[in-house]
Amino acid sequence: MSVLTKQPPGASTPAPATDGKPRIRPSRRKKQRSGYLFLLPWFLGMLFTVIPFFASLYLAFTDYNLFTEPNFVGLANFQAMFEDPRLLQSLKVTFIYTFVSVPISLAVALLVALVLNRGLQGLSIYRSVYYLPSLLGGSVAIVMLWRYIFGNDGIVNGFLGLFGIQGPAWVTDPQFSLSTLIVLNVWTFGSPMVIFLAGLRQVPGMYYEAASIDGASKWRQFRSITLPLISPIIFFNLIMQLIGSFQTFTQGYVMSGGTGGPADSTLFYNLYLYQKGFTEFEMGYASAMAWLLLMIIAIFTAINFIASKFWVFYDN
């Protein structure tokens, strides 16, 4: 006795085939072609990424100066990096910049998002004003403006002079030059702030109402409700800001005129990589540096993913 199964309305029955496999209808095949057509720009773009990716991996093991054929040298470039004092200095500058500016930037972004989440009038205006620096902070014009603000006769020293304080040479003093760039990075907190604000607006208000009835303070509500519920967003912003800070280039290049000065105090890793590849034409060495940077970012990203198991909470 056969059992007849009723198909749902609108379901299409595959055309029978002699080999026992259902044939794809012409309409479905047309949709597949359209999908591949829309994906074509992405596939073409991948060629401009995949080919240089593997080319740099090969060049990392060669002595290449852009003008002669690459000469295979094995691990010589990687061994030379550990004996290069300027490379170690660039790592030091990049690490200080990252591990100081990223936490401060995220804290400021979250604080501003909490203030804006209180229901201020003209929220869209405030959101746009705070987001604008994140679009312009990495531009050459803003860095040039930053040099003027922290110059010897700049706005900062002019303001300090009103109180009889002689400000230091912020840009040309190795003790303060990197600090000015850290302040610049903190100033561009708009992008994580907007993401934090979107996450805060998704937290159900009933949790705060129940906590208020139980007598929980605002700080306790923030610590026990807000932070756990937005921890995935904190984690996302942390990863994105961490990767972006390790790739900093424009700020150090413009502020120091491409030298990383004064006294290599703003010699970011990417800036030194640029100097080795396009100033000294040591493209093999620069390729090895690029792969070292990739490994550093991968390691810190993996550490954050492992640590996220202990502080990131997902609402299942």
C-alpha positions, 0 to 999 in steps of 0.5 A: 500500500503506497502512501501519498504525501501532499506537497506544500503549496507552491512547491515545485516537483523536479522534472524526472530524469532517465538517470534517476536524479532530479533535473534543475529547472531552467528558472532555477538555473537562471537564478544560479547564473544571476547569483554568480554574476553578482558575485563576479566582482568579489571573485575578481577582487579576490585575485588582487588579494590572493595573488599578492598574499602568496607572492609576499609569502614567497618574497619573505624568503628572498633577497629582493630589491624590486629591480633584480630577480628574487634570490632565495635566502631561506630564513635569513630575513626572519633571523635579521629581524631579531638583530634589527634594533629599529624593528624592535623599537617599532614593535615597542612603539606599536605595542605602547600605542595599542595597549594604551590607546585601545582601552582608553578609547573603548572606555570613552566610547562606552561612557559617551554611549551611556550618556547618549542612551539616556534619551537626549533630544537631537540624538541623531545630531550628537551621534553624527558629531561624535562619529565624524572624528572616526572618519577623519582621524586617519586623514592627512589633514587631521594629523597636520591639524594635530601637529598645529594644535600640539606645536610649540606655539599651538593651541594647547601651549597657548591655553597652558600659557593663560595659567602661566604654564610653559608647555613642552614641545609636544611634537618634537620631544620624544617623551611626548610625541607618541602621547599626542598620537595616542590622544588622537586615536582616543579622539576617534572613538566615534565608530565603537561609540555608535556600535555601543549605542546600538547595543545599549538600546537593545538591552530590555528595560525590564531588567533594570526595572526589576533591579530597581525594585530589588534596590540595586544601585546604578553602578550595580545595574551597570556591572550586573546587567549592562556589561554582561549583556553588551559583552559581545559588542565589547568583544567585537569593538576590542578585536576591531580596534586592536587590529586597527591599532596594529596597522597604524601608519598615516599618523606616524608618517605625517607627524614625523615627516616619514622618519618616525622621529623624533628619536624613533619615538613615533616609528610605528611598525607599518611605518618602518615596514614602508621605509624598508620596502619603498625607501631602502627597496628591501622588499624581501625584508619588508615582506617578512615583516608583513608576515610577522605582523600578521602572526602578531595580530593572529596571536593576539586575536586568538588570545582574545577569543580564548579569553572571551569564554570567561567574560563574554556572555551570549543570550541563548 
